[in-house]
Amino acid sequence: MLNKHLIHLLIGANVLLFLARFALPDLDALAAQWPVRHPDYRHWQWFTAPFMHKDLLHLLFNMYGLAVFGAPLLQYWGARRFALLYFGGALAGALCYTAWQAYQIEAAADALAAAVSVSPAQFWEALTAGQTGAPAEFWRLLNTYALGASGAVFAVLAAFSLCFGETRLSLLFLPVSFPAKYFVAGLVAYEAFAQVSGFSLFGANIAHLAHIGGALCGWALAWYWLRRPRRRVLRVVK
């Protein structure tokens, strides 16, 4: 039964938490992925943030990708491997994004501490106590949180491109199609370009590193599983 309905359950959980944000205004503070230095950071956010979305379009795109590309993988691998792919991609994406964000925050804090001739530890103590100021850019970094299933969906896309590489895919409203193995590779290359250059075709506030981390996890798991197919146990009936 789980093999048949796992994708429905995942979509249902994403829709439920999306709707819950309207009823619970403080849900983002509890369930979104906050920087580890932020007062609202909690360990459970690694597991709740991938089920939250900022707006309806964000939700629809991710759930469309999950339904279309996840269904053949679920049938091909079964619920256990698909669940590992989905949650592994979500965690890998969150880890990549959060690690880079933490590096940026720590680097900015070290520079600000050096500018006022205090240690980084003293700077954080003063900042927490409200005894020192910081520029708006620093507060923007510290108060930026992540949410969404994009890391998990990119893991599904990447795995699909290895398992069904010759399937032709195209962008919406464009008549040109490409084999999945090239289409997804190009999509991830664009995410890397957007991360490095700061130029994004789809607007700002996109966690490109989360997409890249999810895709790398999806490729790694698919590559490993394709080399080690599931063992089928034959039961002998006497």
C-alpha positions as CSV (number, residue, x, y, z in Angstrom):
1,M,0.0,0.0,0.0
2,L,2.8,2.4,0.9
3,N,4.4,1.7,-2.5
4,K,1.3,3.0,-4.1
5,H,0.4,6.0,-2.0
6,L,3.8,7.3,-0.7
7,I,3.8,10.3,-3.1
8,H,0.2,11.1,-2.2
9,L,1.2,11.2,1.5
10,L,4.2,13.4,0.8
11,I,2.1,15.8,-1.3
12,G,-0.6,15.8,1.4
13,A,2.0,16.7,4.1
14,N,3.3,19.6,2.0
15,V,-0.2,20.9,1.3
16,L,-1.2,20.6,5.0
17,L,1.8,22.6,6.3
18,F,1.3,25.2,3.6
19,L,-2.3,25.7,4.7
20,A,-1.2,25.7,8.3
21,R,0.9,28.8,7.7
22,F,-2.2,30.8,7.2
23,A,-3.8,29.6,10.5
24,L,-0.5,29.8,12.5
25,P,1.4,33.0,11.8
26,D,4.3,31.9,14.0
27,L,4.8,28.6,12.2
28,D,7.8,29.9,10.2
29,A,9.6,30.7,13.5
30,L,9.1,27.1,14.6
31,A,9.4,25.0,11.4
32,A,11.5,27.0,8.8
33,Q,15.3,26.4,8.5
34,W,16.9,29.2,10.5
35,P,20.6,29.9,10.6
36,V,22.3,28.0,13.4
37,R,23.3,31.3,15.1
38,H,19.7,32.6,15.0
39,P,17.7,32.4,18.3
40,D,14.8,30.6,16.5
41,Y,17.1,27.8,15.3
42,R,15.9,24.3,16.4
43,H,17.2,20.9,15.5
44,W,13.8,19.6,14.2
45,Q,13.8,22.3,11.5
46,W,16.0,20.0,9.3
47,F,12.9,17.8,9.0
48,T,10.1,20.3,9.0
49,A,11.4,23.0,6.6
50,P,11.3,20.7,3.5
51,F,7.5,20.5,4.0
52,M,6.9,24.2,4.0
53,H,6.6,26.6,1.0
54,K,6.6,30.4,0.8
55,D,3.7,30.7,-1.7
56,L,1.3,28.8,-3.9
57,L,3.5,28.8,-7.0
58,H,6.5,27.5,-5.0
59,L,4.3,24.6,-3.7
60,L,2.8,23.8,-7.1
61,F,6.1,23.6,-9.0
62,N,7.6,21.3,-6.3
63,M,4.6,19.1,-6.1
64,Y,4.3,18.8,-9.9
65,G,7.9,17.7,-10.1
66,L,7.4,15.2,-7.3
67,A,4.3,13.7,-8.9
68,V,5.6,13.5,-12.5
69,F,9.2,12.4,-11.9
70,G,8.6,10.6,-8.6
71,A,6.0,8.1,-9.8
72,P,8.2,6.1,-12.1
73,L,11.0,6.0,-9.5
74,L,8.6,4.8,-6.8
75,Q,7.4,2.0,-9.0
76,Y,11.0,1.2,-10.0
77,W,12.6,1.2,-6.6
78,G,9.8,0.8,-4.0
79,A,8.8,2.9,-1.0
80,R,11.9,2.4,1.1
81,R,14.4,3.6,-1.4
82,F,12.2,6.4,-2.7
83,A,11.7,7.7,0.9
84,L,15.5,7.6,1.4
85,L,15.9,9.5,-1.9
86,Y,13.4,12.1,-1.0
87,F,14.5,12.8,2.6
88,G,18.2,12.4,1.7
89,G,17.8,15.0,-1.0
90,A,16.0,17.3,1.4
91,L,18.7,17.0,4.1
92,A,21.6,17.3,1.6
93,G,20.1,20.4,0.2
94,A,19.5,21.9,3.6
95,L,23.0,21.0,4.7
96,C,24.7,22.7,1.6
97,Y,22.6,25.8,2.0
98,T,22.9,26.1,5.8
99,A,26.7,25.5,5.7
100,W,27.3,28.2,3.2
101,Q,25.0,30.6,5.1
102,A,26.8,29.8,8.3
103,Y,30.1,30.5,6.6
104,Q,28.9,33.9,5.4
105,I,27.5,34.9,8.8
106,E,30.7,33.9,10.7
107,A,32.9,35.7,8.1
108,A,30.8,38.8,8.4
109,A,30.8,38.6,12.3
110,D,34.6,38.1,12.3
111,A,35.1,41.2,10.1
112,L,32.8,43.3,12.3
113,A,34.5,42.1,15.5
114,A,37.9,43.0,14.0
115,A,36.6,46.5,13.1
116,V,35.8,47.2,16.7
117,S,38.9,45.3,18.1
118,V,37.0,42.6,20.0
119,S,37.1,38.8,19.7
120,P,34.3,37.1,17.7
121,A,33.0,35.6,20.9
122,Q,32.8,39.0,22.5
123,F,31.0,40.4,19.4
124,W,28.3,37.6,19.6
125,E,27.9,38.1,23.4
126,A,27.4,41.9,22.9
127,L,25.1,41.3,19.9
128,T,22.9,38.9,21.8
129,A,22.7,41.3,24.7
130,G,21.8,44.1,22.4
131,Q,24.9,46.1,23.4
132,T,26.3,46.5,19.9
133,G,25.0,47.4,16.5
134,A,25.5,45.7,13.1
135,P,24.9,46.8,9.5
136,A,21.6,45.9,7.7
137,E,23.4,43.4,5.5
138,F,24.5,41.4,8.5
139,W,21.0,41.3,9.9
140,R,19.6,40.3,6.6
141,L,22.0,37.3,6.6
142,L,21.2,36.3,10.1
143,N,17.4,36.6,9.7
144,T,17.1,34.8,6.3
145,Y,15.5,31.3,6.7
146,A,14.9,28.6,4.1
147,L,11.9,26.5,3.4
148,G,10.6,24.2,0.6
149,A,10.9,20.7,-0.9
150,S,13.2,21.9,-3.7
151,G,16.2,19.9,-2.4
152,A,14.1,16.7,-2.3
153,V,12.6,17.4,-5.8
154,F,16.0,18.0,-7.3
155,A,17.1,14.7,-5.9
156,V,14.2,13.0,-7.6
157,L,15.0,14.8,-10.9
158,A,18.6,13.8,-10.7
159,A,17.8,10.1,-10.0
160,F,15.2,10.2,-12.8
161,S,17.9,11.5,-15.2
162,L,20.1,8.4,-14.4
163,C,17.3,5.8,-14.5
164,F,15.4,7.2,-17.5
165,G,18.1,9.2,-19.2
166,E,16.7,9.0,-22.7
167,T,13.2,10.3,-21.8
168,R,12.8,13.7,-23.5
169,L,12.0,16.7,-21.3
170,S,11.3,20.3,-22.1
171,L,10.7,23.6,-20.2
172,L,7.1,24.8,-20.0
173,F,5.9,26.5,-23.1
174,L,9.0,25.7,-25.2
175,P,8.7,23.2,-28.1
176,V,12.4,22.0,-27.8
177,S,13.0,18.9,-25.8
178,F,16.2,17.2,-24.6
179,P,17.0,13.8,-23.1
180,A,16.6,13.8,-19.3
181,K,20.3,13.1,-18.7
182,Y,21.2,16.4,-20.5
183,F,18.2,18.4,-19.4
184,V,18.8,17.8,-15.6
185,A,22.6,18.3,-16.0
186,G,21.9,21.6,-17.7
187,L,19.4,22.6,-15.0
188,V,22.0,21.9,-12.2
189,A,24.7,23.8,-14.2
190,Y,22.4,26.8,-14.3
191,E,21.9,26.6,-10.5
192,A,25.6,26.6,-10.1
193,F,26.0,29.6,-12.4
194,A,23.2,31.4,-10.5
195,Q,24.9,30.7,-7.2
196,V,28.3,32.0,-8.3
197,S,27.1,35.0,-10.4
198,G,24.2,36.1,-8.4
199,F,22.1,36.3,-11.6
200,S,18.8,34.4,-11.4
201,L,16.2,34.0,-14.1
202,F,13.5,33.3,-11.5
203,G,14.1,36.2,-9.1
204,A,16.0,36.6,-5.8
205,N,15.7,34.7,-2.6
206,I,16.3,31.3,-4.2
207,A,18.4,28.7,-2.4
208,H,20.4,27.5,-5.4
209,L,22.8,25.5,-3.2
210,A,19.9,23.6,-1.8
211,H,19.0,22.5,-5.3
212,I,22.6,21.6,-6.1
213,G,22.9,19.6,-2.8
214,G,19.7,17.7,-3.5
215,A,20.7,16.9,-7.1
216,L,24.1,15.6,-6.0
217,C,22.5,13.3,-3.4
218,G,20.0,12.0,-6.0
219,W,22.7,11.3,-8.5
220,A,24.9,9.5,-5.8
221,L,22.0,7.3,-4.6
222,A,20.8,6.4,-8.0
223,W,24.3,5.6,-9.2
224,Y,24.9,3.4,-6.2
225,W,21.5,1.6,-6.4
226,L,21.9,1.0,-10.2
227,R,25.1,-0.8,-9.5
228,R,23.6,-2.8,-6.7
229,P,20.1,-3.9,-7.7
230,R,17.7,-5.1,-5.1
231,R,17.9,-8.7,-4.1
232,R,14.7,-10.6,-4.7
233,V,14.0,-13.3,-2.1
234,L,12.3,-16.3,-3.5
235,R,10.1,-18.2,-1.1
236,V,9.8,-21.9,-1.6
237,V,6.3,-23.2,-0.8
238,K,6.3,-26.8,0.3
